[in-house]
């Protein structure tokens, strides 16, 4: 089985995002939001069959760990109340996708975060998504202010209620920012990669892994700048008397393969131990075009892994086994959802 650990519902029926616009407009005007729109199963099927499912089949992958559109989380918009209603709507839609296509999609939750609001307010939504929906992870936004970094770093005890909940449910968090509202940080070209790099750096300089020895984080987009600058981070850990970087982070931090060229994949596989790499493409997402140098989509990342000079056993870890290990509830969820199909 080939498991893509990083996919977002970027093709959701249009009325879903339309309601979000109306919700924020109503909030700004001091009005109540309109009722949520009706979205039929047929509309959801159409949005998936012509999108993510089509690409799974074309590219030869089997299962996508699926979450709401990351840029659409918009934690800098509205307030705690609008974030709660929006996260609830987005997660319900992911649950419906997973119910309609139980062999192809397993859910990950978006959190109702807001800048300056304690992440404690996310706990009930995490419980709901794990207990009612069978989701296997969360996306944790280290910068709910959308590019201004106004909340404490991930090393701060501010985030500990979420970490306690992750350990309780045995679910990992993907460190994933949302839309940038800072014009100096392009959302997918800078803010995402900055978020990955900053999140890693905050965690390595923390007591989080001492306090939560079994907690697991995925740093997406190939780890931002981390693998390329592994020597810098090793040196910083050494200078700060933190010990070896590998001892410090590799039980708890994992990297995905959303890197859109072969030299980047080669570097990732050379620097990061194979046990810490999870296959991912983030399709259909940030980069949708075809690379004229290869004739293939930039985000068709399976092609790169296929070409890496690794053993079949190592590739099997990247494609499947590591995801089953990092997402502690994944194997049971795959079995339970497969049983639904019969
Ligand atoms: Zn993403």
Boltz pocket constraint, residues with backbone or C-beta under 6 A from the ligand:
constraints:
  - pocket:
      binder: B
      contacts: [[A, 6], [A, 8], [A, 70], [A, 176], [A, 220], [A, 282], [A, 285]]
      max_distance: 6.0
